[in-house]
Amino acid sequence: MVSQEKGVWFMYEVMIRTGFSAAHSLREYGGKCEDLHGHNFRVDVYARGKKLDNTGLTIDFRILKEKTQTVLNQLDHKYLNEHPYFAEANPSSENIAAYIFENLKDRLNKDNVIISKVTVWESESSCVSYFEESGSVMSRGME
């Protein structure tokens, strides 16, 4: 059940963790990462919902995993620079996270459930998250 207290809305957020392996090279990077190299990327996908379905779920983990795997199969064991999305966009972790987010948004956003964030880990200590906010303080003056 959604509740509101002092102007703050409460909702549910679920997360799955999965991954894929791929190679890439960062164009115009000016360092070692311009050379061909690979990562075992870890991917965290977050979905939010304001209410539960009739079985008491925000979204079935199985559905979230299946839809995510469909997107990751397009990247797994590939040279990302050859993927059409990365023809112009550098295959950085930032752009990989945006790609996954956009593809999942198209597949999963419904009245009750939205993809809220995708985090891509390229190592145990380095990750980037992509999410969308409308009208946030962060978006003002950062263009």
C-alpha positions as CSV (number, residue, x, y, z in Angstrom):
1,M,0.0,0.0,0.0
2,V,1.3,3.4,-0.9
3,S,1.3,5.9,2.0
4,Q,2.2,9.5,2.3
5,E,3.6,11.3,5.4
6,K,4.5,15.0,5.5
7,G,4.6,15.3,1.7
8,V,6.8,12.2,1.2
9,W,5.5,9.3,-0.9
10,F,6.6,5.7,0.0
11,M,6.9,3.0,-2.6
12,Y,8.6,-0.3,-3.2
13,E,12.0,-0.8,-5.0
14,V,13.3,-4.2,-6.1
15,M,16.7,-5.0,-7.5
16,I,18.3,-7.9,-9.4
17,R,22.0,-8.5,-10.0
18,T,23.3,-10.1,-13.1
19,G,26.2,-9.6,-15.5
20,F,27.8,-10.1,-18.9
21,S,31.3,-10.2,-20.4
22,A,32.4,-8.0,-23.2
23,A,35.4,-6.3,-24.8
24,H,35.7,-2.6,-25.8
25,S,38.1,0.2,-26.4
26,L,37.5,3.8,-25.5
27,R,38.0,6.2,-28.4
28,E,39.9,9.3,-27.7
29,Y,40.6,8.3,-24.1
30,G,44.3,9.1,-24.1
31,G,45.3,6.1,-22.0
32,K,45.5,2.3,-21.7
33,C,41.7,2.0,-22.1
34,E,42.0,3.1,-25.7
35,D,43.5,-0.4,-26.3
36,L,41.2,-3.4,-26.7
37,H,40.4,-4.9,-23.3
38,G,37.5,-6.6,-21.6
39,H,35.5,-6.7,-18.4
40,N,33.2,-9.1,-16.6
41,F,30.5,-6.4,-16.1
42,R,28.2,-6.7,-13.1
43,V,24.7,-5.1,-13.6
44,D,22.2,-4.1,-11.0
45,V,18.7,-3.2,-12.2
46,Y,16.3,-1.4,-9.9
47,A,12.5,-1.2,-10.5
48,R,10.0,0.9,-8.5
49,G,6.3,0.5,-8.0
50,K,3.7,2.4,-6.0
51,K,1.5,-0.6,-5.3
52,L,1.7,-4.4,-5.2
53,D,-0.1,-6.7,-7.6
54,N,-2.7,-9.2,-6.5
55,T,0.1,-11.7,-5.5
56,G,1.8,-9.1,-3.3
57,L,4.7,-8.3,-5.7
58,T,6.0,-5.1,-7.2
59,I,7.2,-7.1,-10.1
60,D,8.1,-10.8,-10.3
61,F,11.9,-11.2,-10.1
62,R,11.7,-13.8,-12.8
63,I,10.2,-11.3,-15.3
64,L,12.8,-8.6,-14.4
65,K,15.6,-11.1,-14.8
66,E,14.2,-12.4,-18.1
67,K,13.8,-8.9,-19.6
68,T,17.2,-7.9,-18.4
69,Q,18.9,-11.0,-19.8
70,T,17.3,-10.3,-23.2
71,V,19.0,-6.9,-23.3
72,L,22.3,-8.3,-21.9
73,N,22.4,-11.0,-24.6
74,Q,22.8,-8.2,-27.1
75,L,26.1,-7.3,-25.4
76,D,27.4,-10.6,-23.9
77,H,30.7,-11.8,-25.4
78,K,30.7,-9.0,-28.0
79,Y,33.1,-6.3,-29.0
80,L,30.9,-3.4,-28.0
81,N,32.5,-0.9,-30.4
82,E,30.9,-2.9,-33.2
83,H,27.4,-2.7,-31.7
84,P,25.2,-0.1,-33.6
85,Y,24.4,1.8,-30.4
86,F,28.1,2.4,-29.8
87,A,28.9,3.4,-33.3
88,E,29.1,7.1,-32.2
89,A,28.7,6.8,-28.4
90,N,31.9,5.6,-26.7
91,P,31.2,2.2,-25.0
92,S,32.0,3.6,-21.6
93,S,30.3,2.2,-18.5
94,E,28.1,5.4,-18.5
95,N,26.8,4.7,-22.0
96,I,26.4,1.0,-21.3
97,A,24.3,1.8,-18.3
98,A,22.2,4.2,-20.4
99,Y,21.8,1.6,-23.1
100,I,20.5,-1.0,-20.7
101,F,18.2,1.5,-18.9
102,E,16.6,2.7,-22.2
103,N,16.1,-0.9,-23.5
104,L,14.5,-2.0,-20.2
105,K,12.4,1.1,-19.9
106,D,10.9,0.2,-23.3
107,R,10.2,-3.4,-22.2
108,L,9.1,-2.9,-18.6
109,N,7.7,0.5,-17.7
110,K,3.9,0.1,-17.0
111,D,1.4,2.0,-15.0
112,N,2.7,0.6,-11.7
113,V,6.3,-0.3,-12.4
114,I,9.2,1.7,-13.8
115,I,12.9,1.0,-14.2
116,S,14.4,3.4,-11.7
117,K,18.2,2.9,-12.0
118,V,20.8,0.7,-13.7
119,T,24.2,0.3,-12.2
120,V,27.1,-1.1,-14.2
121,W,30.2,-2.3,-12.4
122,E,33.3,-2.7,-14.5
123,S,35.4,-3.8,-11.5
124,E,34.9,-4.6,-7.8
125,S,35.6,-0.9,-6.9
126,S,34.3,1.0,-10.0
127,C,30.7,1.5,-11.1
128,V,28.3,4.0,-12.6
129,S,24.6,4.4,-12.3
130,Y,22.1,5.8,-14.8
131,F,18.7,7.0,-13.8
132,E,16.3,9.7,-15.0
133,E,14.8,12.6,-12.9
134,S,12.5,15.3,-14.1
135,G,12.6,18.7,-12.7
136,S,15.3,17.9,-10.2
137,V,17.7,20.4,-8.7
138,M,20.6,18.4,-10.2
139,S,19.4,19.0,-13.8
140,R,19.3,22.7,-13.5
141,G,22.4,24.4,-14.7
142,M,24.2,21.2,-15.7
143,E,23.5,21.5,-19.5
